[in-house]
């Protein structure tokens, strides 16, 4: 049976070039980058190259890139490190109602420790209410955190506009962006967009799991969360994960090599799938106009069919999709995104996310549509009995 993998927003298949450089750093250049001998120097070169590659993509300084174990750590560090460093300036943090648990949970921790967290509402298409944001930007605000691309419905936040509002109303406040679904899919320029802190994860763009980075704008003060030997300028101690960082850098380089061609291909797949879904009864696509969404995500409700039932039915045909965010699926939690956009309960319980990479094809989309046309009437008929 041919495998059709449409769950790339959950994780991606590492590229061969990523695997090659990781194997080389584990079998040949395996030294500790803090060691002063030749093996250590060889390992350290991978770290320097990784910073150079990523900083070049973002057009920032190499010293503004700190490597982490992934998006969750990057989010936790940005939020907790910034809030603790700025607690004398104020105690209010703003975020949206549809953030990933990697943001909402550390904010819950901060709330329990004396900070005030206020939620910015979003509209039914998942776009932040800028009018409500303006009213919430008081002198006590020290940090604002917004997801660049929503991980479930793919809606894109107007990051540049939000940054201008934050920095105009609260010049001392920091603006953090969770770019875990955006990096590699959008062209991001933190300096011109006004981003102070930005989180990225490697396994969303054909890099290794357990890798990521946090962009920290020069001049921004945040506290470390990990203390020890003083690696990465004392900001994140611990022997660096050289194989992972080398693989991350290669994945970043590949993601932005022929970038326009790759993102156009994913957008074409998205549009092709949505055109086919639009011809089917009882299908609702979330997130508004395609032009206002990321190129790689389609989130659709198949009314009358449970999301997990449809997921496993498609799996029987070798098609892999997800029912909501992979990070919360096993907890059976209500989707914060679907709740925030006010989706009816019937849509929430029947929603499935398809997410693409440049490795997917039109033929795979057509095969998936053919399977959906075949199974949906059967599943609805079975449920109605």
C-alpha positions, -999 to 999 in steps of 0.1 A, spaced: 0 0 0 13 34 -9 18 58 20 4 93 18 17 114 46 -4 146 52 5 152 88 36 175 83 24 201 107 29 175 134 63 164 122 82 159 90 105 133 75 142 143 79 159 149 46 188 128 35 212 157 38 200 162 74 207 126 82 240 126 65 254 156 85 240 141 117 257 108 111 290 125 103 289 144 136 282 112 155 307 90 138 335 113 128 333 148 143 319 136 176 340 158 199 327 180 227 326 215 212 339 229 245 371 208 242 402 226 230 417 198 210 411 192 173 380 170 178 364 197 199 373 224 174 358 204 146 326 200 165 325 237 173 326 245 136 292 230 132 278 253 158 293 283 142 281 273 108 246 267 121 244 302 136 257 316 104 231 298 83 201 307 105 212 343 111 217 347 73 181 334 66 166 358 92 191 386 85 200 390 121 232 388 141 247 353 148 249 362 185 211 366 185 205 328 179 204 304 209 199 267 203 173 248 223 157 213 225 128 225 204 97 247 202 84 240 236 116 249 254 120 280 232 85 292 241 90 284 278 123 302 279 111 333 260 80 337 282 94 328 316 128 342 310 114 375 298 87 378 325 111 371 353 136 396 340 110 423 337 88 418 368 99 451 382 85 469 351 50 455 354 31 422 357 7 419 328 12 395 298 -10 395 268 -16 365 245 -44 352 223 -72 327 231 -58 301 207 -22 295 216 -4 262 216 1 246 251 38 254 248 27 290 253 -5 287 274 10 263 300 41 284 309 17 314 310 -4 295 335 27 289 355 35 326 355 -1 334 365 2 312 395 34 331 404 19 366 405 17 377 369 -16 387 352 -24 370 318 -50 386 296 -64 371 265 -69 389 232 -100 376 214 -99 364 178 -126 364 150 -142 333 135 -114 330 110 -87 330 137 -75 365 133 -66 386 163 -89 415 172 -66 445 169 -91 468 185 -92 446 216 -54 445 216 -53 483 216 -75 485 247 -54 459 265 -21 476 259 -17 494 293 14 506 311 16 474 331 21 452 300 56 438 299 52 410 273 29 401 244 30 366 228 13 357 195 14 326 173 26 336 137 8 307 120 -19 289 139 -10 252 142 -45 240 136 -62 262 110 -32 279 95 -44 315 100 -16 341 97 -12 368 123 -4 404 112 29 403 131 43 435 118 11 454 127 9 439 162 46 447 169 40 484 159 10 486 182 29 470 211 60 490 208 41 523 203 18 518 233 42 500 256 78 509 245 93 488 274 72 457 265 87 427 246 70 410 217 73 372 214 63 353 183 58 315 182 69 309 147 70 271 149 45 266 120 56 298 102 94 293 98 102 276 66 67 285 52 69 323 54 97 347 48 104 361 82 125 392 90 125 398 128 142 431 126 118 447 101 88 430 116 96 443 151 100 408 168 119 407 200 118 370 207 110 342 183 106 304 188 114 278 161 114 240 160 135 218 138 112 188 132 85 209 115 108 215 85 125 181 79 150 186 107 156 163 137 132 161 166 145 177 198 161 207 181 151 243 177 163 278 185 152 310 202 159 343 185 167 370 211 170 405 197 203 422 207 196 443 238 167 422 251 173 409 286 158 375 295 169 352 323 184 317 315 163 287 325 192 262 325 223 269 345 256 251 345 288 253 325 280 285 307 277 273 272 260 296 246 273 327 264 258 315 297 223 318 283 217 280 280 242 258 297 248 222 288 269 205 262 254 214 228 236 188 208 260 190 179 243 164 157 209 179 162 221 215 156 240 205 125 209 188 112 187 218 121 210 241 102 209 219 71 171 217 74 168 255 76 191 259 46 171 235 26 138 251 36 148 285 22 166 271 -8 141 275 -38 117 289 -11 92 305 -35 90 273 -55 84 251 -25 58 273 -9 40 277 -42 39 239 -45 24 235 -10 -2 263 -17 -12 246 -49 -17 213 -31 -38 231 -4 -59 248 -31 -64 215 -50 -75 197 -19 -99 225 -9 -114 227 -44 -122 190 -41 -136 193 -6 -158 222 -17 -176 198 -41 -185 175 -12 -216 178 10 -212 186 47 -176 199 46 -166 231 63 -131 246 59 -118 267 87 -95 297 87 -110 320 61 -96 329 27 -67 308 16 -46 339 9 -47 347 46 -35 312 57 -2 294 56 4 273 24 6 240 41 -25 236 63 -61 226 55 -84 222 85 -118 208 76 -149 196 94 -167 166 79 -201 170 96 -217 137 107 -184 119 109 -162 117 141 -127 130 135 -110 100 150 -132 77 129 -123 95 97 -86 96 107 -85 58 112 -106 52 81 -81 71 60 -52 53 77 -66 21 65 -60 34 30 -24 45 39 -34 82 43 -21 99 75 -38 130 88 -44 144 123 -74 152 144 -64 185 160 -30 193 173 -7 163 178 6 178 210 -28 176 227 -45 147 208 -38 121 235 -50 143 263 -85 145 247 -86 183 254 -109 207 237 -91 225 210 -83 261 222 -84 273 185 -118 258 177 -131 272 210 -117 306 203 -132 309 168 -166 298 181 -169 267 160 -200 247 166 -196 215 186 -205 194 156 -176 209 136 -152 205 165 -159 168 168 -156 162 131 -125 182 122 -94 168 106 -62 186 97 -43 179 64 -8 194 63 17 193 34 54 195 27 73 199 -6 75 161 -8 38 157 -14 22 155 -48 -10 163 -67 -15 126 -72 -16 121 -35 -42 149 -31 -64 133 -59 -61 99 -43 -71 113 -9 -101 130 -25 -111 98 -42 -110 79 -9 -130 106 9 -157 105 -18 -159 67 -13 -159 65 26 -178 96 37 -213 84 26 -206 50 42 -195 66 75 -224 89 76 -248 61 68 -233 40 96 -235 68 121 -271 75 114 -282 40 123 
